[in-house]
Amino acid sequence: MLLYSTIAKPLFWILMGLIYALMIAGAPLWADDIGLQMNWWKWLLAAIWYCFLSIGIAAGFTLMGEKEPRAGYYIAGLSVVIMIILGIGLWFLL
């Protein structure tokens, strides 16, 4: 299958790294465009929020891939709901 080939796995991780790098590189430009006054602790809180969001989604999909779909849906759904709530709080803090 193409998804489990020796070419598709490295390409997936290369694309994921590229997406993360572009997002990190574009974050200061985005903040300047919308007029956010960011200092070091606001960047730190935003980075922690983004890491927790990534870990929560990755954990949910890992469980789904390990043939535990019910636990995967719970973890992914719960982490997304929690991160939406924390993201709204972070947005008001910024």
N, C-alpha and C positions, 0 to 999 in steps of 0.2 A: 504494500500500500504506500501511497505517496506520503501520507502523514508520518509514517514510521521509517521513511527512507533515511539514508545517511546524509542526504543533501538538505532535506526539509528541516531537520532539527537545528543544525547550525544557522540556517537562514532565519528561522524563527527568532533565535536569540540575538542574532545580529540586528534584525529589525526592531526587536524590543529595546535593545541598547540604543539604537539610533533614535527611537521615539523618546526615550528617557533623556538622552543628551540634548535633543532639540527642545524639549520642554524646559529643561534646566537652563539652557542658553537663552531661550525666549522669555523666561519669566521676568527678568529685569526690564526688558523692553515693554512687555505687557503692563507691568506695574507703572512704568512711566507714562504709557499711553492713556491709562485711565486715571492718572493723577494720584496714585497711592504714595504716601510718604512712608517708605519702608526703612527700618533700621535693622540691626543684626538680630534682635530677639523676635521681631515679626517674621523675618526670613526663617529663623530656626523653627518657630511654631508652624509655619507653612510647610517646611520640609518634613517635620515630624508627622503632620497630618497626611501628607502625600505618601510617606512611607507606610503608615498604618493602613491607609486605603489600599495600597498595592499589596501589602501582606495579607489583608483580609480577603481580597478578591482572589489572590493566588492560593490561599489556603482552601477556599471554597471549591475552586476548580480542580485543585489537586485531589481533594476528597471525591469529587465527581469522577475524576479519572481513575481513581482507585476502587471503583465500583461501590462507592458509598454515597449515592446521590442525595439521599435524604439529609444526611449530615452536611453535605456540601451546600445544598440549598439553604439550610439553616444558617451555616456560617457565613456564606456569601450575602444572604439577605440581611442578617443581623449586622454584619460589618458595614454594609452599605447604608443601612438606616442610621447606625451610630455615627458614621462618618458624615452623613448629610446633616445631622444635628450639630456635630462638632464643627462642620464647615460653615454653617450659618453663624454659629458663635464666633468663629474665627473671622468671618467676613465683617461682622459688626466691630470686632476688635481692631481690625486693620483700618 
